[in-house]
Amino acid sequence: MESTNIYEQEKGLALIDHQNYPEGIKEYMALEEAFLLQHLQGAKSLLEIGCGDGRYLEMLAPVVAEILGIDYAEYLVNVSRNRTKNLPNVNVIHGNAKDLQLLLSKTYQYATLAWNTIGNMPPEIHPDVFKGLAEWVEEKIFISTYQCSDAVMQERLKLYDNCGYQVNSINGNQVIMEDGEHTAYAYPINYFQDLMVSNHFSMETYELGFCGVMIVGTKQDFR
Ligand SMILES: C[S@@+](CC[C@H](N)C(=O)[O-])C[C@H]1O[C@@H](n2cnc3c(N)ncnc32)[C@H](O)[C@@H]1O
């Protein structure tokens, strides 16, 4: 386990605490929650990659028959397990999204990476993450991420400021914080198009306010 993951520490919770969200990110989160609730209503099974403190595991448990949460921060896996301990249809495991073939033994109808989880992963692992999704997801993947614009960057910087994080530098849409301990990326939509198409997903996008976008990949052999 790398010690450079900010989510390994209690202060990582500040980043996923709604109270710290500036207005644009609040709107993004509210629209993301509504989107996932609507599209996952009645689902048979869901894989949530980067489940964090388990807010979606809890929120979606009443509408999805079976949910598996995965996170590589042991600290947050424990928070999620505790939060969902009375939900028999939810399980949480510790692991890295790039290793789905080692972590899973069955396929899931859907998968989601919410709240810019994709942007919290270094781009080097994206090919393995998408390859794993193509192998272990039957129908659709729901990936929510930041849009790329100056206005969104201002909102992201407000969030880090509200959390008391020190931003070291900004490189395009990438924010480097806390002495390089944490790097948050955002990518233009065509970046995902290539990853989706090369892994046999077709792609549709839905704006979530001015800050966010939900990218939906549908397995081509599912249609
Ligand atoms: C921005 S948080 C989102 C948490 C949650 N999905 C939510 O919407 O509240 C990103 C999460 O992804 C996890 N994460 C980042 N990279 C990961 C990886 N390679 N494998 C598994 N989890 C990862 C982090 O530990 C963190 O919990």
The ligand as an ORCA input file, in Angstrom:
! r2SCAN-3c Opt
* xyz 0 1
  C     -13.276     11.512     -4.746
  S     -13.403     10.039     -3.816
  C     -15.042      9.488     -4.258
  C     -15.670      8.636     -3.193
  C     -17.103      8.135     -3.486
  N     -17.182      7.475     -4.782
  C     -18.109      9.258     -3.430
  O     -18.692      9.561     -4.466
  O     -18.308      9.818     -2.359
  C     -12.338      8.932     -4.731
  C     -12.190      7.564     -4.080
  O     -11.512      6.692     -4.983
  C     -10.573      5.911     -4.258
  N      -9.551      5.474     -5.208
  C      -8.673      6.269     -5.884
  N      -7.891      5.517     -6.665
  C      -8.279      4.221     -6.505
  C      -7.858      2.973     -7.056
  N      -6.846      2.917     -7.923
  N      -8.506      1.854     -6.689
  C      -9.519      1.894     -5.799
  N      -9.970      3.043     -5.224
  C      -9.353      4.192     -5.581
  C     -10.083      6.846     -3.153
  O      -9.506      6.136     -2.069
  C     -11.386      7.572     -2.782
  O     -12.114      6.888     -1.810
*
